[in-house]
Amino acid sequence: MSSGVKKEEEEEEEEEEKKEEEEEEEEEGEEKEKKKEEEEEVACMEEKHEEEEEEEGDWRRRKEEEEEERLVVVVKDLEMLEEEEEEEEVVMVVVWKE
């Protein structure tokens, strides 16, 4: 009878060990899944950051182009003003001569 009790105890211990192993495997699987999700999240964040940098670069390029266009317009306006001033001076000289 004592051998039957020992056998039962051994079987219970084996079952407990199997359960513990299964739980450990399950935990490892969950940890791997969690790690995989974190890696995917990091990759997604990096991609988003790269896209934002690219958009910012595009925005800066557009701003620079707009500013260059404005500078060209300002230069043209200055040239026109200088031409007008020269004409006015000439007109003034003519007026003074009369």
C-alpha positions in Angstrom: 0.0 0.0 0.0 2.8 2.4 0.7 4.2 1.8 -2.7 0.8 2.7 -4.2 0.8 6.0 -2.2 4.4 6.7 -3.3 3.3 6.0 -6.9 0.4 8.4 -6.5 2.7 11.1 -5.0 5.2 10.6 -7.8 2.4 11.0 -10.4 1.1 14.1 -8.7 4.7 15.5 -8.6 5.1 14.7 -12.3 1.8 16.4 -13.1 2.8 19.4 -11.1 6.1 19.6 -12.9 4.3 19.3 -16.3 1.9 22.1 -15.3 4.9 24.2 -14.2 6.7 23.5 -17.5 3.6 24.3 -19.5 3.1 27.6 -17.5 6.8 28.5 -18.1 6.4 27.8 -21.8 3.3 29.8 -21.9 5.0 32.7 -20.1 7.9 32.5 -22.5 5.5 32.6 -25.4 3.8 35.6 -23.9 7.1 37.3 -23.3 8.2 36.6 -26.9 4.9 38.0 -28.2 5.2 41.1 -26.0 8.7 41.6 -27.2 7.7 41.2 -30.8 4.8 43.7 -30.3 7.3 46.2 -28.7 9.7 45.8 -31.6 6.9 46.4 -34.1 5.8 49.4 -32.2 9.4 50.8 -32.1 9.7 50.2 -35.9 6.4 51.9 -36.5 7.5 54.9 -34.4 10.8 55.1 -36.2 9.0 55.0 -39.5 6.6 57.7 -38.4 9.6 59.8 -37.2 11.3 59.4 -40.6 8.1 60.5 -42.4 7.8 63.5 -40.1 11.4 64.4 -40.8 10.8 64.0 -44.5 7.7 66.2 -44.4 9.6 68.8 -42.4 12.3 68.7 -45.0 9.7 69.2 -47.7 8.1 72.0 -45.8 11.5 73.7 -45.3 12.3 73.3 -49.0 8.9 74.9 -49.9 9.5 77.7 -47.5 13.0 78.4 -48.9 11.5 78.3 -52.5 8.8 80.7 -51.5 11.3 83.0 -49.8 13.5 82.9 -52.9 10.5 83.9 -55.0 9.8 86.7 -52.6 13.4 87.9 -52.8 13.3 87.8 -56.6 10.1 89.9 -56.5 11.7 92.3 -54.0 14.8 92.7 -56.2 12.6 93.3 -59.2 10.6 95.9 -57.2 13.8 97.6 -56.1 15.0 97.7 -59.7 11.7 99.2 -60.8 11.9 101.8 -58.0 15.4 102.7 -59.0 14.3 103.1 -62.6 11.4 105.2 -61.5 13.6 107.3 -59.2 16.0 107.9 -62.1 13.1 109.0 -64.3 11.8 111.3 -61.5 15.3 112.8 -61.2 15.4 113.4 -64.9 11.9 114.9 -64.7 13.0 117.1 -61.9 16.1 118.1 -63.8 13.9 119.0 -66.7 11.6 120.9 -64.4 14.5 122.9 -63.0 15.8 123.7 -66.4 12.5 125.3 -67.4 
